[in-house]
Amino acid sequence: MTYIVNESCIRCKFMDCVEVCPVDCFYVGENMLVIHPDECIDCGVCEPECPAEAILPDSDERAAEWVEHNRKFAQSWPNITKKGEAPADAEEWKGKPDKMQYFSPEPGKG
């Protein structure tokens, strides 16, 4: 089992989850994070840290479509190990549905 990041992270990107990860399996895009599913050790410490509730175990039915999305972008985005600054309008985006239309495939700054 692994954990994944879903579309709730898009344009929020709070990054509270990053510093608690014991294996540094988060990767950063321009407007969201992903977890490399092959590196995640299923400890679950990241899940309660996410203010946007964007982290789910892959056993959750809402996570199924996101496993490959996380894997794909974890292979091309830079690894991130320290919490960065969330976007200025992150709170405004928190909890908004249907954010995939705002997803950027561009890498962030690691």
N, CA, C and O atoms as CSV, one atom per row, in Angstrom:
chain,resi,resn,atom,element,x,y,z
A,1,MET,N,N,0.837,-1.184,0.000
A,1,MET,CA,C,0.000,0.000,0.000
A,1,MET,C,C,0.881,1.246,0.000
A,1,MET,O,O,2.035,1.215,0.428
A,2,THR,N,N,0.320,2.315,-0.479
A,2,THR,CA,C,1.017,3.592,-0.533
A,2,THR,C,C,0.000,4.706,-0.304
A,2,THR,O,O,-1.205,4.463,-0.252
A,3,TYR,N,N,0.487,5.885,-0.173
A,3,TYR,CA,C,-0.369,7.069,-0.088
A,3,TYR,C,C,-0.199,7.858,-1.370
A,3,TYR,O,O,0.836,7.768,-2.032
A,4,ILE,N,N,-1.205,8.625,-1.717
A,4,ILE,CA,C,-1.155,9.454,-2.918
A,4,ILE,C,C,-1.697,10.844,-2.590
A,4,ILE,O,O,-2.345,11.054,-1.564
A,5,VAL,N,N,-1.415,11.781,-3.486
A,5,VAL,CA,C,-1.954,13.138,-3.387
A,5,VAL,C,C,-2.983,13.266,-4.506
A,5,VAL,O,O,-2.717,12.880,-5.644
A,6,ASN,N,N,-4.155,13.805,-4.185
A,6,ASN,CA,C,-5.186,13.960,-5.217
A,6,ASN,C,C,-5.384,15.439,-5.571
A,6,ASN,O,O,-4.625,16.301,-5.127
A,7,GLU,N,N,-6.402,15.713,-6.367
A,7,GLU,CA,C,-6.598,17.063,-6.903
A,7,GLU,C,C,-6.892,18.127,-5.848
A,7,GLU,O,O,-6.839,19.319,-6.149
A,8,SER,N,N,-7.198,17.721,-4.630
A,8,SER,CA,C,-7.437,18.713,-3.574
A,8,SER,C,C,-6.194,19.560,-3.298
A,8,SER,O,O,-6.293,20.660,-2.753
A,9,CYS,N,N,-5.034,19.045,-3.676
A,9,CYS,CA,C,-3.778,19.779,-3.478
A,9,CYS,C,C,-3.577,20.888,-4.513
A,9,CYS,O,O,-2.871,21.862,-4.252
A,10,ILE,N,N,-4.186,20.741,-5.667
A,10,ILE,CA,C,-3.972,21.697,-6.753
A,10,ILE,C,C,-4.325,23.111,-6.300
A,10,ILE,O,O,-5.423,23.375,-5.811
A,11,ARG,N,N,-3.371,23.997,-6.479
A,11,ARG,CA,C,-3.448,25.423,-6.147
A,11,ARG,C,C,-3.491,25.708,-4.650
A,11,ARG,O,O,-3.573,26.867,-4.246
A,12,CYS,N,N,-3.438,24.657,-3.817
A,12,CYS,CA,C,-3.303,24.839,-2.364
A,12,CYS,C,C,-1.828,24.669,-2.006
A,12,CYS,O,O,-1.178,25.591,-1.515
A,13,LYS,N,N,-1.319,23.463,-2.267
A,13,LYS,CA,C,0.097,23.138,-2.082
A,13,LYS,C,C,0.649,23.692,-0.769
A,13,LYS,O,O,1.623,24.444,-0.764
A,14,PHE,N,N,0.015,23.311,0.348
A,14,PHE,CA,C,0.438,23.793,1.664
A,14,PHE,C,C,1.803,23.265,2.099
A,14,PHE,O,O,2.553,23.991,2.752
A,15,MET,N,N,2.139,22.052,1.765
A,15,MET,CA,C,3.434,21.419,2.018
A,15,MET,C,C,3.714,21.058,3.469
A,15,MET,O,O,4.861,20.759,3.803
A,16,ASP,N,N,2.714,21.073,4.343
A,16,ASP,CA,C,2.915,20.652,5.733
A,16,ASP,C,C,3.365,19.189,5.801
A,16,ASP,O,O,4.074,18.787,6.723
A,17,CYS,N,N,2.948,18.419,4.828
A,17,CYS,CA,C,3.217,16.981,4.764
A,17,CYS,C,C,4.686,16.656,4.511
A,17,CYS,O,O,5.169,15.610,4.946
A,18,VAL,N,N,5.381,17.513,3.834
A,18,VAL,CA,C,6.730,17.235,3.347
A,18,VAL,C,C,7.719,16.942,4.472
A,18,VAL,O,O,8.463,15.964,4.406
A,19,GLU,N,N,7.730,17.773,5.490
A,19,GLU,CA,C,8.746,17.630,6.530
A,19,GLU,C,C,8.544,16.431,7.450
A,19,GLU,O,O,9.488,16.017,8.123
A,20,VAL,N,N,7.348,15.867,7.498
A,20,VAL,CA,C,7.125,14.711,8.368
A,20,VAL,C,C,7.439,13.392,7.672
A,20,VAL,O,O,7.489,12.350,8.326
A,21,CYS,N,N,7.649,13.415,6.374
A,21,CYS,CA,C,7.902,12.190,5.616
A,21,CYS,C,C,9.295,11.630,5.949
A,21,CYS,O,O,10.302,12.297,5.711
A,22,PRO,N,N,9.353,10.413,6.496
A,22,PRO,CA,C,10.658,9.852,6.869
A,22,PRO,C,C,11.487,9.344,5.688
A,22,PRO,O,O,12.676,9.071,5.848
A,23,VAL,N,N,10.879,9.214,4.510
A,23,VAL,CA,C,11.619,8.703,3.354
A,23,VAL,C,C,11.713,9.697,2.199
A,23,VAL,O,O,12.167,9.342,1.111
A,24,ASP,N,N,11.291,10.927,2.428
A,24,ASP,CA,C,11.413,11.986,1.418
A,24,ASP,C,C,10.861,11.576,0.056
A,24,ASP,O,O,11.559,11.658,-0.955
A,25,CYS,N,N,9.591,11.130,0.035
A,25,CYS,CA,C,9.004,10.657,-1.219
A,25,CYS,C,C,8.043,11.658,-1.864
A,25,CYS,O,O,7.225,11.284,-2.704
A,26,PHE,N,N,8.144,12.939,-1.466
A,26,PHE,CA,C,7.310,13.977,-2.088
A,26,PHE,C,C,8.071,14.658,-3.214
A,26,PHE,O,O,9.279,14.882,-3.138
A,27,TYR,N,N,7.322,14.979,-4.259
A,27,TYR,CA,C,7.881,15.661,-5.427
A,27,TYR,C,C,6.997,16.864,-5.715
A,27,TYR,O,O,5.783,16.821,-5.518
A,28,VAL,N,N,7.622,17.936,-6.184
A,28,VAL,CA,C,6.907,19.205,-6.290
A,28,VAL,C,C,6.707,19.659,-7.731
A,28,VAL,O,O,7.637,19.710,-8.536
A,29,GLY,N,N,5.457,19.983,-8.014
A,29,GLY,CA,C,5.099,20.565,-9.292
A,29,GLY,C,C,4.805,22.039,-9.097
A,29,GLY,O,O,4.861,22.553,-7.980
A,30,GLU,N,N,4.497,22.701,-10.169
A,30,GLU,CA,C,4.209,24.131,-10.118
A,30,GLU,C,C,3.061,24.443,-9.159
A,30,GLU,O,O,3.124,25.428,-8.423
A,31,ASN,N,N,2.005,23.609,-9.158
A,31,ASN,CA,C,0.877,23.947,-8.287
A,31,ASN,C,C,0.310,22.777,-7.488
A,31,ASN,O,O,-0.819,22.852,-7.003
A,32,MET,N,N,1.084,21.689,-7.342
A,32,MET,CA,C,0.679,20.601,-6.456
A,32,MET,C,C,1.879,19.728,-6.125
A,32,MET,O,O,2.936,19.851,-6.744
A,33,LEU,N,N,1.712,18.855,-5.155
A,33,LEU,CA,C,2.720,17.872,-4.794
A,33,LEU,C,C,2.227,16.494,-5.220
A,33,LEU,O,O,1.031,16.294,-5.428
A,34,VAL,N,N,3.148,15.551,-5.348
A,34,VAL,CA,C,2.795,14.149,-5.540
A,34,VAL,C,C,3.696,13.309,-4.639
A,34,VAL,O,O,4.749,13.761,-4.190
A,35,ILE,N,N,3.261,12.088,-4.388
A,35,ILE,CA,C,4.041,11.108,-3.626
A,35,ILE,C,C,4.472,10.024,-4.603
A,35,ILE,O,O,3.660,9.521,-5.378
A,36,HIS,N,N,5.752,9.665,-4.564
A,36,HIS,CA,C,6.199,8.555,-5.419
A,36,HIS,C,C,5.696,7.261,-4.779
A,36,HIS,O,O,6.166,6.891,-3.703
A,37,PRO,N,N,4.756,6.569,-5.414
A,37,PRO,CA,C,4.163,5.387,-4.789
A,37,PRO,C,C,5.142,4.234,-4.567
A,37,PRO,O,O,4.889,3.374,-3.723
A,38,ASP,N,N,6.239,4.199,-5.296
A,38,ASP,CA,C,7.220,3.135,-5.106
A,38,ASP,C,C,8.205,3.454,-3.988
A,38,ASP,O,O,8.966,2.583,-3.569
A,39,GLU,N,N,8.199,4.681,-3.505
A,39,GLU,CA,C,9.094,5.084,-2.421
A,39,GLU,C,C,8.363,5.196,-1.084
A,39,GLU,O,O,8.984,5.077,-0.027
A,40,CYS,N,N,7.070,5.422,-1.123
A,40,CYS,CA,C,6.267,5.567,0.085
A,40,CYS,C,C,6.299,4.265,0.887
A,40,CYS,O,O,6.149,3.183,0.321
A,41,ILE,N,N,6.493,4.368,2.201
A,41,ILE,CA,C,6.549,3.172,3.051
A,41,ILE,C,C,5.242,2.957,3.818
A,41,ILE,O,O,5.181,2.135,4.731
A,42,ASP,N,N,4.210,3.694,3.443
A,42,ASP,CA,C,2.889,3.498,4.027
A,42,ASP,C,C,2.838,3.774,5.527
A,42,ASP,O,O,2.095,3.112,6.251
A,43,CYS,N,N,3.606,4.729,5.991
A,43,CYS,CA,C,3.592,5.037,7.429
A,43,CYS,C,C,2.388,5.890,7.802
A,43,CYS,O,O,1.908,5.827,8.934
A,44,GLY,N,N,1.894,6.692,6.852
A,44,GLY,CA,C,0.695,7.486,7.081
A,44,GLY,C,C,0.870,8.777,7.848
A,44,GLY,O,O,-0.124,9.442,8.142
A,45,VAL,N,N,2.092,9.162,8.187
A,45,VAL,CA,C,2.262,10.382,8.982
A,45,VAL,C,C,1.923,11.650,8.203
A,45,VAL,O,O,1.638,12.685,8.805
A,46,CYS,N,N,1.950,11.581,6.890
A,46,CYS,CA,C,1.658,12.754,6.071
A,46,CYS,C,C,0.163,13.071,6.011
A,46,CYS,O,O,-0.225,14.237,5.936
A,47,GLU,N,N,-0.659,12.051,6.044
A,47,GLU,CA,C,-2.101,12.231,5.837
A,47,GLU,C,C,-2.728,13.253,6.789
A,47,GLU,O,O,-3.417,14.157,6.315
A,48,PRO,N,N,-2.525,13.157,8.106
A,48,PRO,CA,C,-3.164,14.131,8.997
A,48,PRO,C,C,-2.548,15.530,8.938
A,48,PRO,O,O,-3.125,16.483,9.461
A,49,GLU,N,N,-1.389,15.657,8.309
A,49,GLU,CA,C,-0.719,16.954,8.226
A,49,GLU,C,C,-1.272,17.841,7.119
A,49,GLU,O,O,-1.008,19.043,7.102
A,50,CYS,N,N,-2.032,17.270,6.202
A,50,CYS,CA,C,-2.500,18.023,5.037
A,50,CYS,C,C,-3.765,18.817,5.348
A,50,CYS,O,O,-4.822,18.225,5.567
A,51,PRO,N,N,-3.676,20.156,5.372
A,51,PRO,CA,C,-4.847,20.980,5.644
A,51,PRO,C,C,-5.936,20.859,4.574
A,51,PRO,O,O,-7.108,21.119,4.848
A,52,ALA,N,N,-5.553,20.469,3.367
A,52,ALA,CA,C,-6.511,20.360,2.266
A,52,ALA,C,C,-7.121,18.951,2.171
A,52,ALA,O,O,-7.971,18.691,1.320
A,53,GLU,N,N,-6.676,18.053,3.052
A,53,GLU,CA,C,-7.130,16.662,3.033
A,53,GLU,C,C,-6.943,16.029,1.650
A,53,GLU,O,O,-7.823,15.339,1.136
A,54,ALA,N,N,-5.780,16.284,1.073
A,54,ALA,CA,C,-5.473,15.825,-0.283
A,54,ALA,C,C,-4.690,14.517,-0.318
A,54,ALA,O,O,-4.384,14.014,-1.399
A,55,ILE,N,N,-4.362,13.962,0.837
A,55,ILE,CA,C,-3.580,12.734,0.883
A,55,ILE,C,C,-4.477,11.584,1.323
A,55,ILE,O,O,-5.165,11.652,2.341
A,56,LEU,N,N,-4.443,10.518,0.511
A,56,LEU,CA,C,-5.280,9.350,0.773
A,56,LEU,C,C,-4.464,8.074,0.612
A,56,LEU,O,O,-3.502,8.051,-0.154
A,57,PRO,N,N,-4.837,7.003,1.330
A,57,PRO,CA,C,-4.200,5.711,1.060
A,57,PRO,C,C,-4.701,5.189,-0.283
A,57,PRO,O,O,-5.833,5.471,-0.676
A,58,ASP,N,N,-3.880,4.445,-0.974
A,58,ASP,CA,C,-4.313,3.950,-2.283
A,58,ASP,C,C,-5.449,2.942,-2.186
A,58,ASP,O,O,-6.047,2.587,-3.202
A,59,SER,N,N,-5.749,2.484,-0.996
A,59,SER,CA,C,-6.875,1.567,-0.806
A,59,SER,C,C,-8.220,2.298,-0.806
A,59,SER,O,O,-9.270,1.662,-0.900
A,60,ASP,N,N,-8.193,3.613,-0.702
A,60,ASP,CA,C,-9.413,4.421,-0.747
A,60,ASP,C,C,-9.879,4.484,-2.209
A,60,ASP,O,O,-9.081,4.763,-3.104
A,61,GLU,N,N,-11.151,4.229,-2.447
A,61,GLU,CA,C,-11.653,4.213,-3.830
A,61,GLU,C,C,-11.444,5.540,-4.546
A,61,GLU,O,O,-11.359,5.564,-5.774
A,62,ARG,N,N,-11.358,6.657,-3.801
A,62,ARG,CA,C,-11.131,7.965,-4.420
A,62,ARG,C,C,-9.688,8.135,-4.882
A,62,ARG,O,O,-9.377,9.093,-5.590
A,63,ALA,N,N,-8.807,7.221,-4.492
A,63,ALA,CA,C,-7.384,7.325,-4.820
A,63,ALA,C,C,-6.989,6.592,-6.090
A,63,ALA,O,O,-5.945,6.888,-6.671
A,64,ALA,N,N,-7.794,5.651,-6.526
A,64,ALA,CA,C,-7.413,4.764,-7.630
A,64,ALA,C,C,-6.864,5.494,-8.852
A,64,ALA,O,O,-5.814,5.120,-9.375
A,65,GLU,N,N,-7.551,6.510,-9.304
A,65,GLU,CA,C,-7.114,7.209,-10.517
A,65,GLU,C,C,-5.870,8.059,-10.299
A,65,GLU,O,O,-5.273,8.535,-11.264
A,66,TRP,N,N,-5.473,8.256,-9.051
A,66,TRP,CA,C,-4.361,9.146,-8.742
A,66,TRP,C,C,-3.021,8.443,-8.556
A,66,TRP,O,O,-1.983,9.105,-8.530
A,67,VAL,N,N,-3.018,7.128,-8.427
A,67,VAL,CA,C,-1.753,6.413,-8.221
A,67,VAL,C,C,-0.817,6.639,-9.404
A,67,VAL,O,O,0.337,7.022,-9.212
A,68,GLU,N,N,-1.296,6.409,-10.615
A,68,GLU,CA,C,-0.445,6.589,-11.793
A,68,GLU,C,C,-0.087,8.051,-12.036
A,68,GLU,O,O,1.005,8.352,-12.519
A,69,HIS,N,N,-0.995,8.955,-11.706
A,69,HIS,CA,C,-0.703,10.396,-11.818
A,69,HIS,C,C,0.479,10.735,-10.905
A,69,HIS,O,O,1.410,11.423,-11.323
A,70,ASN,N,N,0.440,10.256,-9.665
A,70,ASN,CA,C,1.532,10.507,-8.726
A,70,ASN,C,C,2.833,9.893,-9.229
A,70,ASN,O,O,3.880,10.538,-9.189
A,71,ARG,N,N,2.772,8.649,-9.701
A,71,ARG,CA,C,3.975,7.974,-10.198
A,71,ARG,C,C,4.581,8.731,-11.383
A,71,ARG,O,O,5.788,8.968,-11.424
A,72,LYS,N,N,3.745,9.101,-12.332
A,72,LYS,CA,C,4.226,9.779,-13.540
A,72,LYS,C,C,4.963,11.078,-13.205
A,72,LYS,O,O,6.067,11.312,-13.698
A,73,PHE,N,N,4.360,11.911,-12.378
A,73,PHE,CA,C,4.981,13.211,-12.121
A,73,PHE,C,C,6.114,13.129,-11.095
A,73,PHE,O,O,6.997,13.987,-11.087
A,74,ALA,N,N,6.103,12.119,-10.238
A,74,ALA,CA,C,7.220,11.927,-9.305
A,74,ALA,C,C,8.497,11.590,-10.069
A,74,ALA,O,O,9.599,11.838,-9.580
A,75,GLN,N,N,8.350,11.028,-11.262
A,75,GLN,CA,C,9.513,10.668,-12.065
A,75,GLN,C,C,10.124,11.859,-12.803
A,75,GLN,O,O,11.256,11.775,-13.280
A,76,SER,N,N,9.385,12.967,-12.901
A,76,SER,CA,C,9.933,14.103,-13.648
A,76,SER,C,C,10.034,15.395,-12.828
A,76,SER,O,O,10.723,16.329,-13.239
A,77,TRP,N,N,9.373,15.458,-11.698
A,77,TRP,CA,C,9.441,16.655,-10.857
A,77,TRP,C,C,10.550,16.504,-9.822
A,77,TRP,O,O,10.938,15.384,-9.489
A,78,PRO,N,N,11.068,17.634,-9.305
A,78,PRO,CA,C,12.123,17.556,-8.289
A,78,PRO,C,C,11.596,17.078,-6.932
A,78,PRO,O,O,10.458,17.349,-6.548
A,79,ASN,N,N,12.453,16.371,-6.239
A,79,ASN,CA,C,12.152,15.922,-4.884
A,79,ASN,C,C,12.136,17.131,-3.952
A,79,ASN,O,O,12.903,18.075,-4.139
A,80,ILE,N,N,11.264,17.097,-2.955
A,80,ILE,CA,C,11.181,18.185,-1.990
A,80,ILE,C,C,11.231,17.587,-0.584
A,80,ILE,O,O,10.521,16.626,-0.285
A,81,THR,N,N,12.076,18.161,0.276
A,81,THR,CA,C,12.252,17.623,1.625
A,81,THR,C,C,11.973,18.644,2.719
A,81,THR,O,O,11.909,18.294,3.897
A,82,LYS,N,N,11.809,19.886,2.337
A,82,LYS,CA,C,11.516,20.944,3.315
A,82,LYS,C,C,10.258,21.690,2.896
A,82,LYS,O,O,9.994,21.896,1.711
A,83,LYS,N,N,9.501,22.081,3.890
A,83,LYS,CA,C,8.269,22.818,3.624
A,83,LYS,C,C,8.600,24.164,2.994
A,83,LYS,O,O,9.419,24.924,3.509
A,84,GLY,N,N,7.959,24.437,1.887
A,84,GLY,CA,C,8.112,25.724,1.239
A,84,GLY,C,C,6.941,26.613,1.599
A,84,GLY,O,O,6.153,26.294,2.490
A,85,GLU,N,N,6.837,27.702,0.918
A,85,GLU,CA,C,5.741,28.639,1.171
A,85,GLU,C,C,4.562,28.307,0.265
A,85,GLU,O,O,4.707,28.171,-0.950
A,86,ALA,N,N,3.403,28.180,0.881
A,86,ALA,CA,C,2.185,27.904,0.120
A,86,ALA,C,C,1.828,29.122,-0.727
A,86,ALA,O,O,2.222,30.240,-0.395
A,87,PRO,N,N,1.097,28.920,-1.803
A,87,PRO,CA,C,0.660,30.067,-2.612
A,87,PRO,C,C,-0.150,31.053,-1.761
A,87,PRO,O,O,-0.838,30.655,-0.821
A,88,ALA,N,N,-0.060,32.313,-2.096
A,88,ALA,CA,C,-0.746,33.364,-1.330
A,88,ALA,C,C,-2.253,33.139,-1.257
A,88,ALA,O,O,-2.888,33.514,-0.272
A,89,ASP,N,N,-2.824,32.532,-2.285
A,89,ASP,CA,C,-4.270,32.318,-2.305
A,89,ASP,C,C,-4.664,30.875,-1.968
A,89,ASP,O,O,-5.763,30.439,-2.313
A,90,ALA,N,N,-3.783,30.138,-1.303
A,90,ALA,CA,C,-4.031,28.724,-0.991
A,90,ALA,C,C,-5.318,28.519,-0.195
A,90,ALA,O,O,-6.087,27.606,-0.495
A,91,GLU,N,N,-5.559,29.343,0.800
A,91,GLU,CA,C,-6.768,29.191,1.621
A,91,GLU,C,C,-8.044,29.356,0.791
A,91,GLU,O,O,-9.052,28.700,1.056
A,92,GLU,N,N,-7.994,30.224,-0.200
A,92,GLU,CA,C,-9.156,30.432,-1.064
A,92,GLU,C,C,-9.461,29.188,-1.902
A,92,GLU,O,O,-10.618,28.938,-2.240
A,93,TRP,N,N,-8.435,28.411,-2.236
A,93,TRP,CA,C,-8.607,27.211,-3.064
A,93,TRP,C,C,-8.914,25.975,-2.244
A,93,TRP,O,O,-9.406,24.983,-2.780
A,94,LYS,N,N,-8.635,26.021,-0.961
A,94,LYS,CA,C,-8.858,24.869,-0.070
A,94,LYS,C,C,-10.335,24.464,-0.082
A,94,LYS,O,O,-11.217,25.290,0.152
A,95,GLY,N,N,-10.587,23.201,-0.353
A,95,GLY,CA,C,-11.946,22.674,-0.335
A,95,GLY,C,C,-12.744,22.848,-1.615
A,95,GLY,O,O,-13.867,22.352,-1.713
A,96,LYS,N,N,-12.184,23.548,-2.602
A,96,LYS,CA,C,-12.911,23.708,-3.871
A,96,LYS,C,C,-12.869,22.395,-4.654
A,96,LYS,O,O,-11.826,21.743,-4.715
A,97,PRO,N,N,-13.985,22.007,-5.247
A,97,PRO,CA,C,-14.023,20.771,-6.029
A,97,PRO,C,C,-13.547,20.977,-7.467
A,97,PRO,O,O,-13.383,22.106,-7.931
A,98,ASP,N,N,-13.335,19.878,-8.145
A,98,ASP,CA,C,-13.044,19.887,-9.582
A,98,ASP,C,C,-11.880,20.798,-9.967
A,98,ASP,O,O,-12.019,21.671,-10.824
A,99,LYS,N,N,-10.745,20.587,-9.329
A,99,LYS,CA,C,-9.593,21.449,-9.591
A,99,LYS,C,C,-8.633,20.907,-10.650
A,99,LYS,O,O,-7.649,21.570,-10.980
A,100,MET,N,N,-8.896,19.732,-11.179
A,100,MET,CA,C,-7.989,19.147,-12.171
A,100,MET,C,C,-7.799,20.066,-13.373
A,100,MET,O,O,-6.732,20.058,-13.987
A,101,GLN,N,N,-8.796,20.843,-13.714
A,101,GLN,CA,C,-8.682,21.763,-14.853
A,101,GLN,C,C,-7.587,22.811,-14.645
A,101,GLN,O,O,-7.137,23.440,-15.603
A,102,TYR,N,N,-7.158,22.998,-13.390
A,102,TYR,CA,C,-6.116,23.979,-13.074
A,102,TYR,C,C,-4.740,23.341,-12.909
A,102,TYR,O,O,-3.763,24.043,-12.648
A,103,PHE,N,N,-4.650,22.022,-13.058
A,103,PHE,CA,C,-3.394,21.309,-12.882
A,103,PHE,C,C,-2.343,21.766,-13.889
A,103,PHE,O,O,-2.623,21.925,-15.077
A,104,SER,N,N,-1.132,21.972,-13.385
A,104,SER,CA,C,-0.007,22.308,-14.253
A,104,SER,C,C,0.997,21.149,-14.221
A,104,SER,O,O,1.410,20.727,-13.141
A,105,PRO,N,N,1.394,20.634,-15.384
A,105,PRO,CA,C,2.401,19.560,-15.419
A,105,PRO,C,C,3.832,20.075,-15.240
A,105,PRO,O,O,4.779,19.289,-15.207
A,106,GLU,N,N,3.982,21.378,-15.127
A,106,GLU,CA,C,5.318,21.972,-14.984
A,106,GLU,C,C,5.914,21.641,-13.623
A,106,GLU,O,O,5.188,21.586,-12.630
A,107,PRO,N,N,7.220,21.422,-13.560
A,107,PRO,CA,C,7.861,21.148,-12.270
A,107,PRO,C,C,7.914,22.395,-11.398
A,107,PRO,O,O,7.906,23.525,-11.887
A,108,GLY,N,N,7.967,22.153,-10.096
A,108,GLY,CA,C,8.141,23.249,-9.147
A,108,GLY,C,C,9.616,23.373,-8.798
A,108,GLY,O,O,10.484,22.836,-9.486
A,109,LYS,N,N,9.873,24.075,-7.737
A,109,LYS,CA,C,11.256,24.251,-7.256
A,109,LYS,C,C,11.481,23.347,-6.055
A,109,LYS,O,O,10.798,23.456,-5.036
A,110,GLY,N,N,12.460,22.446,-6.196
A,110,GLY,CA,C,12.766,21.483,-5.134
A,110,GLY,C,C,13.627,22.054,-4.058
A,110,GLY,O,O,13.963,21.357,-3.101
